[in-house]
Amino acid sequence: MASTIKTYGPVLFLLLLLAAGPAAAQQEPPKGHYTFATVLDGDTIPLIRIREVNVYASGMLLTQKEINNNKKLIRNVRLMLPYAQEGRRRLDALEYEIALLPKKQRREAIKLAEKQLLADYKDEISNYTFSQGLVLIKLIDRETNRTAYKIVGELRGSLRAGLYQTLAKLFGYNLKDAFDPQHDAKDDLIDRICISIERGQI
């Protein structure tokens, strides 16, 4: 069971975020501009996601004592952060690209991309550990401002999200785990580790 968790855990979350990017990109986009929209009081209003811009105080960086006491967590965050960041970049592109496809083609593109992605990344991350998969869940939410469960629901629907959640629970994960550095001490530490990595402190 342990080896299965190591192999499949992080792969699952990469599938959730990176699905459909390569396949959707191969489609010839029609002319015109497409965007997501919402209906409010009978009016259709464009819906555009804008990433938050955070301004950090110098106190957000790690102290030397924190660096010494959290070497394993720092290593895990350093390993998983590039995956979460790449997932966010592909997800941003995906949300535009699938809007250009008819519903049937969109479903087919996502399914094909999931299979391709598993083949592409399985060997690369097969040696990563269960604890690194847990960190990746948090980083996915940090980078996208959405839980892995919500992302799956948006891409594949609530039924598939429920299926993935059931599978994740079998492996000890929870796709609904939110990243909440304001109220969770470990999430705050992970956030500060990310900031320290991004600013070149560690």
C-alpha positions in Angstrom: 0.0 0.0 0.0 2.8 2.4 0.9 4.4 2.1 -2.5 1.1 2.6 -4.3 0.5 5.8 -2.3 3.9 7.1 -3.2 3.4 6.3 -6.9 -0.2 7.5 -7.4 -0.8 10.2 -4.8 1.1 13.2 -6.4 0.1 12.0 -9.9 -3.5 12.3 -9.1 -3.2 15.9 -8.2 -1.2 16.7 -11.3 -4.0 15.2 -13.4 -6.5 17.4 -11.8 -4.6 20.6 -12.6 -2.8 19.9 -15.9 -5.6 18.0 -17.7 -6.6 19.1 -21.2 -4.0 21.8 -21.7 -1.9 20.1 -24.4 -4.9 18.5 -26.2 -7.0 21.6 -26.2 -4.1 23.7 -27.5 -4.1 21.6 -30.7 -7.5 22.7 -31.7 -7.9 25.5 -34.3 -9.5 28.4 -32.5 -12.4 30.0 -34.2 -12.4 33.8 -34.9 -13.7 36.1 -32.3 -13.1 36.5 -28.5 -14.5 34.1 -25.9 -14.8 34.6 -22.2 -16.6 33.1 -19.2 -19.7 34.9 -18.0 -22.2 34.9 -15.3 -25.9 36.0 -15.3 -26.9 38.5 -12.6 -30.5 39.8 -12.4 -31.0 38.9 -16.1 -27.8 40.6 -17.3 -24.8 38.6 -18.7 -21.6 39.9 -17.2 -18.1 38.8 -18.3 -16.4 36.7 -15.6 -12.6 37.2 -15.6 -10.3 35.6 -12.9 -7.6 38.0 -11.7 -4.8 36.6 -9.6 -4.3 38.3 -6.2 -1.3 40.5 -5.8 0.2 40.1 -2.3 2.5 42.7 -0.7 4.8 41.0 1.9 6.5 42.5 4.9 10.0 41.5 5.6 8.7 39.6 8.6 7.1 37.1 6.2 10.6 35.6 5.5 11.8 32.6 7.5 14.1 33.1 10.5 17.3 31.0 10.6 15.8 29.0 13.5 12.7 28.2 11.4 14.9 27.1 8.5 16.9 24.8 10.8 13.7 23.3 12.4 11.8 22.7 9.2 14.3 21.3 6.7 12.0 18.4 5.7 9.0 20.6 5.0 11.2 23.1 3.2 12.5 20.3 1.0 9.0 19.1 0.2 7.8 22.6 -0.6 10.8 23.2 -2.9 10.0 19.9 -4.8 6.3 20.5 -5.1 6.1 24.2 -5.7 7.2 24.0 -9.4 4.4 21.5 -10.1 1.8 23.7 -8.5 3.0 26.7 -10.4 3.1 24.9 -13.7 -0.4 23.6 -12.9 -1.6 27.1 -12.4 -0.1 28.3 -15.6 -1.7 25.5 -17.6 -5.0 25.9 -15.8 -5.1 29.6 -16.7 -4.5 28.7 -20.4 -7.0 25.8 -20.2 -9.9 27.9 -19.0 -9.5 30.0 -22.1 -8.8 27.2 -24.5 -11.7 24.9 -23.6 -14.1 27.8 -24.0 -13.3 27.6 -27.7 -14.4 24.0 -28.0 -17.8 22.4 -28.4 -18.9 20.5 -25.3 -18.3 17.0 -26.8 -14.8 17.9 -28.1 -14.0 19.5 -24.7 -14.8 16.3 -22.9 -12.8 14.2 -25.4 -9.8 16.6 -25.2 -9.8 16.4 -21.4 -9.9 12.6 -21.3 -7.2 12.3 -23.8 -5.0 14.8 -22.0 -5.4 12.9 -18.7 -4.1 9.7 -20.3 -1.2 11.6 -21.9 -0.4 13.4 -18.6 -0.3 10.2 -16.6 2.2 8.7 -19.2 4.3 11.9 -19.2 4.6 12.4 -15.4 4.3 9.0 -13.8 8.0 8.2 -14.0 9.1 11.7 -13.1 7.3 11.8 -9.8 6.8 8.2 -8.9 9.4 8.4 -6.1 7.7 11.3 -4.3 6.2 10.6 -0.9 2.8 10.7 0.7 3.8 13.8 2.7 4.9 15.6 -0.5 1.5 14.8 -2.0 -0.1 16.5 1.0 2.0 19.6 0.5 1.1 19.6 -3.2 -2.6 19.7 -2.3 -2.0 22.9 -0.2 0.2 24.4 -2.9 -2.5 23.8 -5.6 -5.0 25.9 -3.6 -2.3 28.5 -2.9 -1.5 28.9 -6.6 -5.0 28.8 -8.0 -7.2 30.1 -5.1 -9.3 26.9 -5.5 -9.2 23.5 -3.9 -8.3 20.5 -6.0 -11.9 19.3 -5.5 -13.3 22.6 -6.9 -11.0 22.5 -9.9 -12.2 19.0 -10.8 -15.8 20.0 -10.4 -15.3 22.9 -12.7 -13.5 20.8 -15.3 -15.2 17.5 -15.2 -18.4 18.0 -13.1 -19.5 17.2 -9.6 -19.8 13.4 -10.3 -16.2 13.1 -11.3 -15.1 15.4 -8.4 -16.9 13.0 -6.0 -15.2 10.0 -7.6 -11.8 11.6 -7.3 -12.5 12.6 -3.7 -13.4 9.0 -2.9 -10.2 7.7 -4.5 -8.1 10.4 -2.8 -9.6 9.4 0.6 -8.5 5.8 0.0 -5.0 7.1 -0.2 -5.3 9.3 2.8 -5.8 12.6 0.9 -8.6 15.1 0.9 -9.2 17.1 -2.2 -11.3 19.6 -0.3 -8.3 20.6 1.9 -8.1 24.4 1.7 -5.0 26.5 2.1 -5.6 28.9 4.9 -2.5 30.6 6.2 -4.5 33.1 8.2 -6.0 30.4 10.5 -3.7 27.4 10.2 -0.2 27.6 11.6 1.2 24.9 9.2 -0.3 26.6 6.2 1.2 29.9 7.3 4.6 28.2 7.6 4.2 26.7 4.1 3.2 30.1 2.7 6.3 31.7 4.3 8.5 29.0 2.9 7.1 29.7 -0.6 7.7 33.4 -0.2 11.3 32.7 1.0 11.9 30.4 -2.0 10.4 32.9 -4.4 12.5 35.8 -3.0 15.7 33.7 -3.0 16.2 33.5 0.7 16.4 29.7 0.7 
